[in-house]
């Protein structure tokens, strides 16, 4: 679908050819607090598209609440309680749960994974480069987060392909390449109590139940075993929902960040030359994450009337914080659509930075992005796209699905 600057942000097809950046640029300039009409299935909503307004809403979590869902879907109270994770809670409940899991993702803890990530990335890149042409998403961007997901969770490698397939079906519930139960193309009410209204949620719940009843073994050092040993940990339902969150978001956001980086490198050989100077490894991951912004928005619900730029957001209104727009705001970023590997400071809002709901796995994701690129760049002379990438059909999670490249080894 051609982005003429006026695409409907409710329509998943508006994102099927990539993020509609022309539409977001127009909204930032002309209507940064804009109303988007709903349809027969979804109520209308406000879009916040500027960096400043997103930062404001992120900080004012008492006014812009997460406790009625973080996606566009309208849920009744029963559905919300059945499917929520700590991401869909406000203070103090949010921090109480976060404290139990956050230590596993703290920056010093994540740094200890570097040797393992490098070992995995080295093997994946070497295997990919055995062929002169390959799908860089499938061979590299998908593989590294998947293998690290297994190490973090403590589940066996033989389960990972299945888990990622089910996670894709959850978070990619609007894309027919990922699921037969496309959310806006069929009646999914039979699964309204499941994560993302998806039948894959049933299967992931069953897997989590097997973990809880010891019918499936997990590594003792993995986060799942630690959580199950914690006497003050999550109850059964919360554990299942958190497991689904880790499987879906824990894999896809990192995959699409790496995929964006690979796409940019494949279409701009100068970026590869810059990386080969070894001057940009401390800053490049943030720049690739900024440009990817794979979780494009989180939804909030207004707890009171609130005036912003002459508009009145009413109590109960849905408000979308478009991170993918704020991270390209011309008021904050010089040449925001350009990839500047040394950009610093880089105050992007990808991964929900600036608010209490910032992504748990952000440090791990950036480390994986950097190491994957380090291991690729030092092994190649050329790396070029064969044809245009394909993109996810989703207004929630967006990224490169396929990227055919032609590469030659260095030396």
Residue, then its C-alpha position, 0 to 999 in steps of 0.5 A: x500500500x502506497x504511503x501518501x501521508x494519510x494512511x489509516x493506522x488502524x489498518x494492518x495493511x497500512x504497514x504491510x509494505x513497511x512502516x508508513x513513515x510519511x504518515x507519521x511525519x505528517x502527523x508529527x507536523x500537523x496533528x501530533x495528538x490525532x484522533x483515529x476513528x475505529x471500525x466495527x470491531x475496534x473503538x477509535x483512539x488517540x495517536x501521540x506521535x511526537x517524542x515530547x508527548x510520548x515522553x510525557x505520557x510515559x512519565x504520567x503513568x497515573x494518567x495514562x494507564x496500562x491497566x486496561x491493556x497495552x494493545x489496540x484490542x478492546x477487552x472486557x474486564x474478564x478478558x483483561x484479567x485472564x490475559x494480562x502480564x505485569x506489562x498491563x499493570x500500573x504502580x505499585x503492582x507493576x514494580x512489585x512483579x518487576x522486582x522479582x524478574x528484573x535482576x535476571x535482565x540487569x545490564x551486569x547480568x546480561x553482560x555475562x552472556x557475551x561469550x555465549x552470544x559470540x559463540x552462537x553468532x559466530x557459528x550462525x554467520x559461518x553457516x549462513x556464509x556457506x552459501x553465497x545467497x541466503x535469507x539473512x533473516x532466517x539464517x541470522x536474525x531469527x536464529x540468534x534470538x531463538x537460541x538465546x531465548x532457550x538459554x535464558x528460559x532454560x528450555x531444551x534446544x529441540x523445543x525452540x523451533x516450535x516455541x518460536x513458531x507459536x510465539x510468531x503466531x501470537x505476536x503476528x496474529x494479523x499476518x497470514x504468514x504466521x497464523x491461520x487465525x488472522x485477527x481482523x479476517x475471522x472470528x477469534x472469539x473462541x480464544x478471547x481468554x487466550x493471549x492475543x486471541x490466538x489458539x497458539x496461546x492454548x498450546x503455550x499454556x499447555x507447555x507452561x503447565x507441563x513446566x509447572x507440574x515437572x512433566x517438562x524439564x528445564x535447566x536449573x540456571x534458567x529464568x523459568x526454574x528460578x521463578x518456579x522456585x520463588x515462593x513469592x513468585x507468580x501464581x499459575x495464570x500469571x506464570x503462563x501469561x509471563x511465559x507467553x510474553x517471554x516466548x513472543x516478545x523476547x524473541x521477535x523484538x530482537x529478531x526484527x532489530x537485527x533484521x533492520x540492521x541487516x537490511x540497512x547494511x545490505x542496502x548501504x555498503x558504506x555502513x559496512x565500511x564504517x563498521x569495519x573501522x571498529x569506531x562505532x560498536x559502542x553506539x551502533x546498536x542503539x541506532x539500529x534499534x531506534x530505526x527498527x522500533x519493532x514494538x511500534x506502539x503501546x496503548x494506554x487508557x486515560x484515567x481522567x480528562x487531559x488537555x494536550x495541544x488544544x485537544x481534550x483526551x477524555x477519561x476512558x479514551x484509548x491513547x497510542x504511544x507511537x514509539x516508531x514515530x517518536x524515535x524519528x522525530x525531527x525535533x529531537x534527531x537530526x536527519x532522523x531517517x538516516x542511519x548515523x552509526x555514531x549518533x550520540x546522545x541517542x534518546x530514542x523511545x524504542x522498547x518503551x524507554x523513558x517509562x516504567x514499562x521499559x522492555x526487560x530485555x532491552x540490554x540483551x537485545x542491544x548486545x545481540x544486535x552488536x555481536x551479530x553485526x561484529x561477527x558478520x562484518x569481520x567475515x564479509x567483503x560484500x553484503x547486498x540485497x538481491x531484492x526488496x525485503x518483505x514486512x510483517x502485516x501488523x500495526x503493533x510489531x513491525x519488521x523485516x520478515x525476509x531479506x534475500x542477500x548475496x554475500x562474499x567472504x573477506x579474504 
